[in-house]
Amino acid sequence: MLGLAIGDALGMPAEGLTAQEIEKSLGAVRDMLPAPTNHCHYGLEAGQFTDDTQATLLLAESLIDAFGFSGDRFADKLKEWSTAWTLDNSLDRGVGITTKLSLRNLIAGMYWKDSGTSIPTCGSAMRVSPIGLVYHCNLNIVANYADLQSIITHCNPAARAGAIAAAIGVALSLMNFPRNSILQMACNYAGKVDHHFAECLSRVESLMGLEPVKALEIIGNSPDVSETVPAAFYCFLKFEPEEALIVAASSGGDTDSIASISGALFGAYRGTAWIPDRWLVCLEDRVHLECVAERLKELSRLLCKV
């Protein structure tokens, strides 16, 4: 949970900028920075996170409240969240169009299994980590619940596959599988839902020998799930964790989502010892994140005994 939030906060001030714009205005993003003037997140301070972590916390809290995955409880959490930033726009920390359209459907009374919008963005992949953490003992359950939490907002097959890949990646990282094996198994599970997404993800392994700039140019860095999730896995496979998040936050595009997914993978894989103090000291809601993580840990212990 800390790795995810750290990645999100690190990438926040660079979101939507090109790599060239980031280099010119921010340099390599090695430290927590406030959002620049005229930026989409202007007003957020160094160490504050975006909707990526907010949505992840909502999913985590719904798991805790319901003692496991409940589409009804998670949908209620999403509706409450949506109502808050609809009434006060200052609370909107970059919620994507796919999520906004779907939450309007929920608020209008549509059932959560029918409310999703078929746009292949990464909103359901960026928040899915708690599923992988809690249910890591059974990958079929991880894939099933990752898919179900996705369709509430993102029902496109590629978006669903991206959520499955991210959740499977976190689950296997928690169990210390080799990174290449994590990628292969994430591809296998994702491919059952969307073959094209799985091909985009599997291509990452063939790009390891290229310069990072070239590799990420080939992968892409837009909010399209077939770019965001592979870019996060590339950073996870290619680098050690601190460097991975710096590259993710500095390479342009959907920097907060790429860095947050990569941070979630490394957090599950390596714990927290790798996170620099200079990042942790200013991280927003650190105590709350740690508390939620502890409760997820206990929930996982109980559910994995069943």
Secondary structure as GFF3:
##gff-version 3
##sequence-region A 1 306
A	DSSP	alpha_helix	2	11	.	.	.	ID=ss1
A	DSSP	three_ten_helix	12	14	.	.	.	ID=ss2
A	DSSP	alpha_helix	19	25	.	.	.	ID=ss3
A	DSSP	alpha_helix	51	66	.	.	.	ID=ss4
A	DSSP	alpha_helix	71	87	.	.	.	ID=ss5
A	DSSP	three_ten_helix	89	91	.	.	.	ID=ss6
A	DSSP	alpha_helix	97	107	.	.	.	ID=ss7
A	DSSP	alpha_helix	129	134	.	.	.	ID=ss8
A	DSSP	alpha_helix	139	151	.	.	.	ID=ss9
A	DSSP	alpha_helix	157	174	.	.	.	ID=ss10
A	DSSP	alpha_helix	179	191	.	.	.	ID=ss11
A	DSSP	alpha_helix	195	202	.	.	.	ID=ss12
A	DSSP	three_ten_helix	203	207	.	.	.	ID=ss13
A	DSSP	alpha_helix	212	219	.	.	.	ID=ss14
A	DSSP	alpha_helix	225	238	.	.	.	ID=ss15
A	DSSP	alpha_helix	241	250	.	.	.	ID=ss16
A	DSSP	alpha_helix	255	270	.	.	.	ID=ss17
A	DSSP	alpha_helix	277	280	.	.	.	ID=ss18
A	DSSP	alpha_helix	286	303	.	.	.	ID=ss19
###
